[in-house]
Amino acid sequence: MLTSTAAPMQAANSVLRHSEEACVTVTDDFLANNARYASTFHGPLPMPPGKHVAVVACMDARLDVYRALGLNEGEAHVIRNAGGVVTDDVIRSLAISQRLLGTREIILIHHTDCGMLTFTDDDFKRAIQAETGVKPPWAPESFPDVAEDVRQSLRRIEASPFVTKHGSARGFVFDVATGKLEEVKV
């Protein structure tokens, strides 16, 4: 049975525990997950990807590239950004992947219901400039049509002198409702 002084103490301890739990961040949870992962990790893996493939994909959390393609650790380079757009930095990563680490194929994956369909570059840059006083020097690379942006990204790869295995690039749209990939032809 709780006494009149025990009840407030129990309540205070409950609040303290709740406050401590509130201080635990998602990053803290990830660190705990990593400790479990590391305890059964079978490394080190070779630096070059085992399947000699580089995947460029959107950063959308609904797209699990590894599960969607049946990949395991060490089998592919996965390069992600907003929209899965082939930018200068993606070309840099692909050049390193091919020239130094032996990848021979490139797969592009965009997806349905992409956030990049919801704004224009100019509006986004204006909004940032209005908030910060500085206009971003980079292009957000929004697009009005997912399949057409896959084609544009494939053309950027084909046009790049830094990417060596041009003919091996293929593009797809991942359907976030079904999990299926549909190939986009140039």
KALIN-V303689 format. One record per backbone hydrogen bond with DSSP energy under -0.5 kcal/mol. NH is the residue of the N-H (numbers start at 1). CO is the residue of the C=O. E is the energy in kcal/mol with one decimal. If there is no record, write none. Layout:
# KALIN-V303689
nh	co	e
NH	CO	E
NH	CO	E
This chain:
# KALIN-V303689
nh	co	e
7	3	-1.9
8	4	-0.7
9	5	-1.2
10	6	-2.7
11	7	-2.5
12	8	-2.6
13	9	-2.5
14	10	-2.2
15	11	-2.4
16	12	-2.6
17	13	-2.8
18	14	-2.5
19	15	-2.8
20	16	-2.7
21	17	-2.7
22	18	-2.3
23	19	-1.1
24	20	-0.5
24	21	-1.2
29	25	-2.0
30	26	-2.5
31	27	-2.3
32	28	-1.9
33	29	-2.4
34	30	-2.7
35	31	-1.8
36	32	-1.6
37	33	-2.5
38	34	-3.3
39	35	-1.2
40	36	-0.5
40	37	-1.4
41	38	-0.9
43	41	-0.7
50	74	-3.2
51	75	-1.8
52	49	-1.6
53	75	-0.6
54	105	-2.4
55	77	-3.5
56	107	-3.2
57	55	-0.6
57	79	-2.6
58	109	-1.4
59	81	-1.5
63	60	-1.7
64	62	-0.8
65	63	-1.1
68	64	-3.1
69	65	-1.9
70	66	-0.8
71	66	-2.6
75	72	-1.7
77	53	-2.2
78	76	-0.6
79	55	-3.5
79	77	-0.6
80	78	-0.5
81	57	-1.6
84	81	-1.2
85	82	-0.7
87	85	-1.1
91	87	-2.4
92	88	-2.2
93	89	-2.2
94	90	-2.9
95	91	-2.7
96	92	-2.1
97	93	-2.7
98	94	-2.8
99	95	-2.8
100	96	-2.1
101	96	-1.0
101	97	-0.6
102	98	-1.0
103	97	-1.9
104	52	-3.2
105	52	-1.7
106	168	-1.1
107	54	-2.5
108	170	-2.7
109	56	-2.9
110	172	-2.4
112	174	-2.4
114	111	-0.5
117	114	-1.6
118	115	-1.8
124	120	-2.3
125	121	-2.7
126	122	-2.5
127	123	-2.3
128	124	-2.2
129	125	-2.6
130	126	-2.6
131	127	-1.7
132	128	-3.0
133	129	-2.5
143	116	-1.6
149	145	-1.8
150	146	-2.0
151	147	-2.1
152	148	-2.5
153	149	-2.6
154	150	-2.5
155	151	-2.5
156	152	-2.1
157	153	-1.9
158	154	-2.5
159	155	-2.2
160	156	-0.8
160	157	-0.9
164	162	-0.5
166	164	-1.1
168	165	-1.0
169	166	-1.9
170	106	-2.2
171	184	-0.7
172	108	-2.0
173	182	-2.3
174	110	-2.8
175	180	-2.9
176	174	-0.7
179	175	-3.2
182	173	-2.2
184	171	-2.8
185	183	-0.5
